Amino acid sequence: MFDKLFEAQQKAEEIKKRLDTISVSSEVEGGKIKVLATANKRITSISIDPALLGTADAEELEDLLTTAINKVLEQAESVSQTEMQAATRDMMGGLGNLFGNK
């Protein structure tokens, strides 16, 4: 039984490492603001078109950045949940074997 728990812990670590290698992105204002993140919800890059800097006021930029960041974090959460659900299905199959189910 402890072997299965250890395997589950190792699997969770593997998923976390894999999520660090998956990138998600979002854009607003037709790509004038782009945000990249990992599926572990770590922002890796924000780019703002210089033309937008000359025309937008601070409040507009803040709103656009907030929207882009929230969109990319939602995508990261979706990818993370999908990966965890797949791992859970795999682990539950393994636990079924633990109790004599196949």
Secondary structure, DSSP 8 states (H G I E B T S, - for coil): -HHHHHHHHHHHHHHHHHHHH-EEEEEETTTTEEEEEETTS-EEEEEE-HHHHHH--HHHHHHHHHHHHHHHHHHHHHHHHHHHHHHHHHHHHHHHHHTT--
